[in-house]
Amino acid sequence: MHAHADPPAVTTDHADAELAPDEPHTPAWLTLLGGVLFLGGIVTFVALRPPAKTANELQKEAVTAANERAAARAAEQAALAPAQPQPQAPGQEQPGGGAAPKRGG
């Protein structure tokens, strides 16, 4: 078996994070430029988006779609329903090609 060494202790000393005395600080104008560019990008993105549809336009589209669906369902049910023969008036030709038989004769 191998003996594991204890992990190094975590330090909370932030002396390493500070700048060295001879290192220059970030100029304030550079931070300001970054903020302005970021906000300008957001404003440009929002301004150039296509306009959204209004509630009336969305409602009209919904009604049109519902009507189309209803018409499609009706057509589908009509296509699936068995064709019922139309009642023939006396004296008209029958679908078989012959004339209707005459009564009383």
BELUR-V180058 format. One record per residue. N is the residue number from 1. RES is the residue in three letters. SS is DSSP state (A for helix, B for strand, O for the rest). PHI is phi in whole degrees, 0 to 359 (none if undefined). D_FIRST is the distance of its C-alpha to the first C-alpha in whole Angstrom. Layout:
# BELUR-V180058
n,res,ss,phi,d_first
N,RES,SS,PHI,D_FIRST
N,RES,SS,PHI,D_FIRST
This chain:
# BELUR-V180058
n,res,ss,phi,d_first
1,MET,O,none,0
2,HIS,O,260,4
3,ALA,O,272,6
4,HIS,O,267,9
5,ALA,O,278,13
6,ASP,O,294,16
7,PRO,O,295,18
8,PRO,O,296,21
9,ALA,O,291,24
10,VAL,O,276,27
11,THR,O,256,30
12,THR,O,255,33
13,ASP,O,280,35
14,HIS,O,262,37
15,ALA,A,294,39
16,ASP,A,288,37
17,ALA,A,280,39
18,GLU,O,278,43
19,LEU,O,287,45
20,ALA,O,290,45
21,PRO,O,300,49
22,ASP,O,268,50
23,GLU,O,271,49
24,PRO,O,287,52
25,HIS,O,276,52
26,THR,O,292,52
27,PRO,O,294,56
28,ALA,A,295,57
29,TRP,A,294,59
30,LEU,A,290,56
31,THR,A,295,55
32,LEU,A,296,58
33,LEU,A,299,59
34,GLY,A,298,56
35,GLY,A,296,57
36,VAL,A,294,60
37,LEU,A,296,59
38,PHE,A,296,56
39,LEU,A,295,59
40,GLY,A,297,62
41,GLY,A,295,59
42,ILE,A,295,59
43,VAL,A,297,63
44,THR,A,297,64
45,PHE,A,299,61
46,VAL,A,291,63
47,ALA,A,289,67
48,LEU,O,266,66
49,ARG,O,292,65
50,PRO,O,293,68
51,PRO,O,295,70
52,ALA,O,280,68
53,LYS,O,284,71
54,THR,O,279,73
55,ALA,A,296,73
56,ASN,A,295,76
57,GLU,A,295,75
58,LEU,A,295,72
59,GLN,A,293,74
60,LYS,A,299,76
61,GLU,A,296,74
62,ALA,A,294,72
63,VAL,A,294,76
64,THR,A,299,77
65,ALA,A,295,73
66,ALA,A,295,74
67,ASN,A,296,78
68,GLU,A,296,76
69,ARG,A,297,74
70,ALA,A,296,77
71,ALA,A,295,79
72,ALA,A,294,76
73,ARG,A,295,76
74,ALA,A,297,80
75,ALA,A,294,80
76,GLU,A,294,77
77,GLN,A,293,79
78,ALA,A,293,82
79,ALA,A,288,81
80,LEU,A,277,79
81,ALA,O,289,82
82,PRO,O,294,84
83,ALA,O,289,88
84,GLN,O,262,90
85,PRO,O,294,94
86,GLN,O,285,96
87,PRO,O,294,99
88,GLN,O,262,102
89,ALA,O,283,106
90,PRO,O,300,109
91,GLY,O,94,110
92,GLN,O,273,107
93,GLU,O,291,106
94,GLN,O,279,103
95,PRO,O,302,100
96,GLY,O,286,101
97,GLY,O,105,104
98,GLY,O,271,106
99,ALA,O,282,109
100,ALA,O,292,109
101,PRO,O,294,111
102,LYS,O,272,114
103,ARG,O,264,115
104,GLY,O,69,119
105,GLY,O,222,120
